[in-house]
Amino acid sequence: MRFLEERIRRDGIVREGNVLKVDSFLNHQMDIELFTEMAKEWKRRFADRPVNKILTIEASGIGIAAIAAREFGVPVVFAKKSKSINLDYDNYSTQIRSFTHNRNYEVIVSKKFLGTGDHVLIIDDFLANGCALMGLLELAEKAGAAVEGIGIAIEKGFQEGGRTIREQGHRLESLAIVESMDAATGEIVFRQTDC
């Protein structure tokens, strides 16, 4: 996904604390044409998998997941980070730690939207330490759903999340893997991949 790497280089901003700011096109203002290209690439990479649902977590993953769900022709389910009065009470839940917000969240998915017989593709915008992804994997396991794969827009390859997930045997397809970033110079180095 060279065009995603080029977009990150052009519009991404590296900040202290290993923060890559991509809010101009990925997770605040959303470039739908870019999302469509990413969705097509995930569809190509996971064409051999029987995906019947896309699973993500609120909030930044929802836009990308929705476009991917359209490409796969399946619904998208997102784990909510807060309970509200209009939610059912029969839910799967788990605790996750947010790297971005530096806090813990209880995330929930209604049992009527995720269960045995579901074959999910997890889609999210970022993978750093893997806490959110581990939470989604736990929710899928509690539901008895099969995780057919994981699609990540940007993986921070210098943090342990991707390695941990791959060591667990999950098929993880990141479209751009950042090997290193330098806040002082703004330099971003990507891992070279075959795709």
Buried (B, 14 or more C-beta within 10 A) or exposed (E): BEEBBEBBBEBBBBEEEBBBEBEBBBBEEBBEEBBBBBBEBBBEBBEEBEBBBBBBBBEBBBBBBBBBBBBBEBEBBBBBBEEEEEEEEEBBBBEBBBBEEEEEBBBBBBBEBBBEEBBBBBBBBBBBBBBBBBBBBBBBEBBEBBBBBBBBBBBBBBBEBBEBBEEEEBBBBBBBBBEBBEBEEEEBBBBEEEE
